[in-house]
Amino acid sequence: MAAAGGARGRSSFQRRAGPRPPALPGTRPSVRHGQLLLSSGLPSLDCVLGGGVAVGTLLLIEEDKYGLYSNLLFKYFLAEGIVCGHDLFVASAKEHPDNILKELPAPLLDDTSRKELGDEAAAESEDVQDSMKIAWRYQNLPKMETSPTTYTKFGHYYDVSKKMSPELCQSVKQHRFYLHEELSSEPKMKAWNMNSGYARLLQSLQRIISQEGFDGSDPQKKQRNVLRIGIQSLGSPLWGDDVCCSDTPEDPHSLTKFLYVLRGLLRKSLSACIITVPAHLIQNKAIMERVTNLSDMVVGLESFIGSERETNPLYKDYHGLVHVHQIPRLNSLICDVSDTKDLAFRLKRKQFTIERLHLPPDLSDTVSRASKQDLAGSAKLLSSGCGAMAIGKKHLDF
């Protein structure tokens, strides 16, 4: 009876004792939806995406006009995988994967280099604060993590002025897919009713996921790890696709079929994928909408190179705009949306950052009337993505 009474008096909510599953390197669970996250290699981009890139999801980057900055995000993602010890799969039809891996930025792993980059960013921010008063609409917004502050095990910082050492680059297992070599080795094939380039890429991904132990649905004895997949300029004519060449392409469904099968592979494997797409070349907007719907996260880069904003004094501190088109709803009814959509990026001497777009406030009395009129006229060029604001005849009203 006493034993029964003691057992009856215990709480039914007891912590089960037992060994915890080993944590995967370079990952952490999300505090919002419990999904396993890995860093994109850019802490400011992780902040925009709600903490990082979830394992089993697809991050689509809409390339800028010349592909300069989207290529940087692509290399950040791969460099973070090397630092975290993840396996890499690099696919391209434009540039050989070996050349891509040789151009990865060097990580800032020691305190000296981190302090140097942090001091440089702090000095630039002080200059901006001295030269411009921040408007009231920006004062209560939380700051984005754009410069190294304290050491964390999730996400690293990189110096774009230096290249990663070959020893560190070769410390992880790398899988390469160069379309021209794949097509020259064997005759063309067509599977899943799509072109041969996409079909061969899917076959290579399937083989690596199943043979290297990344298939989450198949219990295996070998140690778990994460596979980072990077596909460069998907949908370009180099892949044998004509969606960028005509408004009515002959094969409009190969790209969407490829993304549909790819998402199925990602969902059941310990992997995450980044894809860059030349969205500005795809003339049929219906195809681009399907591509967006088949992706989990969609981020667009709009460069100022060759546009009127390049010489616009309102944008003198930035090199382009960032448009977040889609964020996934993972284990929740709503997505983790950033508190602001006014985002811009700039490339410093050593660092690429994504920041909130801080436009200059109402001009002070020390500025000449001519410069006021110039700035007021240039403010009319602002797009709707830069936030709604009232524009006066001679000054800006926030």
HUCORLIN-V510244 format. One record per backbone hydrogen bond with DSSP energy under -0.5 kcal/mol. CO is the residue of the C=O (numbers start at 1). NH is the residue of the N-H. E is the energy in kcal/mol with one decimal. If there is no record, write none. Layout:
co = {CO/CO}
nh = {NH/NH}
e = {E/E}
This chain:
co = {1/2/3/4/5/6/7/12/24/26/28/30/35/36/37/38/42/42/43/44/45/46/46/47/52/53/54/57/58/58/58/59/59/60/60/61/61/62/64/67/68/69/70/71/72/73/74/75/76/77/78/79/80/81/81/82/87/88/89/89/90/91/92/96/96/97/98/99/100/101/104/106/107/110/111/112/113/114/115/116/117/118/119/120/121/122/123/124/125/126/127/128/133/135/135/136/136/138/144/150/153/157/158/159/159/162/165/166/168/169/173/175/177/177/178/178/179/180/181/182/191/195/196/197/198/199/200/201/202/203/204/205/206/207/208/209/209/214/214/215/217/226/226/227/227/228/229/230/231/232/233/234/236/236/237/242/242/243/243/251/253/254/255/256/257/258/259/260/261/262/263/264/266/268/268/269/270/271/272/273/274/275/276/277/277/278/278/279/281/283/284/284/285/286/287/288/289/290/292/297/298/298/299/300/301/302/304/307/308/309/312/313/315/319/320/321/322/322/323/323/326/328/328/329/335/341/342/343/344/345/345/346/346/350/351/353/355/356/357/364/368/369/370/371/372/373/374/375/377/378/379/383/384/390/390/395/396/397}
nh = {5/6/7/8/9/10/10/14/27/39/37/34/30/55/28/53/45/46/47/48/49/51/52/50/54/38/57/273/60/296/297/61/275/62/299/63/277/301/67/71/72/73/74/75/76/77/78/79/80/81/82/83/84/85/86/85/228/175/91/230/177/232/179/99/100/101/102/103/103/104/164/159/109/114/115/116/117/118/119/120/121/122/123/124/125/126/127/128/129/130/131/132/361/138/139/139/140/141/146/149/155/108/160/106/162/106/169/170/171/172/88/90/92/179/181/182/183/184/185/186/194/199/200/201/202/203/204/205/206/207/208/209/210/211/212/214/215/216/270/218/219/87/228/229/272/89/274/91/276/93/236/278/239/241/240/245/246/283/284/254/257/258/259/260/261/262/263/264/265/266/267/268/269/216/217/271/227/56/229/59/231/61/234/63/279/281/282/282/283/285/287/288/289/290/291/292/293/294/295/60/325/326/62/323/303/321/307/310/311/312/315/316/318/304/345/302/324/343/300/325/298/330/336/331/337/343/357/322/355/319/320/348/353/160/348/346/344/358/359/367/372/373/374/375/376/377/378/379/380/381/382/386/387/392/397/392/398/390}
e = {-3.3/-2.8/-2.3/-2.4/-1.9/-0.6/-0.7/-1.1/-1.2/-0.6/-3.1/-1.2/-2.3/-3.0/-1.9/-3.0/-0.9/-2.2/-1.8/-1.3/-2.1/-3.4/-0.6/-0.9/-0.6/-2.4/-1.4/-1.9/-0.6/-1.1/-2.2/-0.5/-2.6/-0.6/-2.6/-0.7/-2.4/-1.8/-0.7/-0.8/-0.9/-1.8/-1.9/-1.9/-2.4/-2.0/-1.5/-2.8/-2.3/-1.2/-1.6/-2.1/-2.0/-0.6/-2.9/-0.8/-3.0/-2.2/-0.5/-3.1/-2.3/-2.3/-1.8/-0.8/-1.6/-2.4/-1.5/-0.8/-0.8/-0.9/-2.7/-2.9/-1.0/-1.7/-2.3/-2.1/-2.2/-2.4/-2.6/-1.8/-2.0/-2.3/-2.4/-1.8/-2.1/-2.0/-1.8/-2.0/-2.3/-2.2/-1.9/-1.5/-0.6/-1.6/-0.6/-0.7/-0.6/-0.8/-1.2/-0.5/-0.6/-2.8/-0.7/-1.3/-1.4/-1.7/-2.2/-2.0/-1.1/-0.6/-2.4/-2.7/-2.3/-0.6/-0.6/-2.0/-2.6/-1.5/-1.4/-1.2/-1.5/-2.0/-2.5/-1.8/-2.3/-2.0/-2.2/-2.1/-2.6/-2.2/-2.2/-2.5/-2.0/-2.5/-2.4/-1.7/-1.0/-0.8/-2.6/-0.9/-0.6/-1.8/-0.6/-0.6/-2.0/-2.3/-2.6/-3.0/-1.9/-0.5/-1.4/-0.5/-1.9/-0.9/-1.9/-1.0/-1.0/-0.8/-0.5/-0.5/-2.3/-2.2/-2.1/-2.0/-2.2/-2.6/-2.3/-1.3/-1.8/-2.4/-2.2/-1.0/-1.4/-1.8/-1.0/-1.6/-2.2/-3.3/-2.9/-3.0/-2.4/-3.3/-2.3/-2.5/-2.2/-1.6/-0.7/-0.6/-0.8/-0.9/-0.5/-1.3/-2.0/-1.7/-2.2/-2.1/-2.2/-1.6/-1.3/-3.6/-1.9/-1.6/-2.7/-2.8/-0.6/-2.5/-1.9/-1.1/-0.9/-0.6/-1.4/-0.9/-1.7/-2.2/-2.3/-2.6/-0.6/-0.6/-3.4/-0.9/-2.0/-0.8/-0.6/-0.6/-1.6/-1.4/-2.8/-2.1/-3.3/-2.8/-1.1/-0.7/-2.2/-2.4/-3.2/-1.9/-3.0/-0.9/-0.8/-1.1/-1.6/-2.0/-2.0/-2.4/-2.5/-2.1/-2.4/-1.7/-0.9/-1.5/-1.5/-1.4/-1.2/-0.5/-1.5/-1.6/-0.5/-0.8}
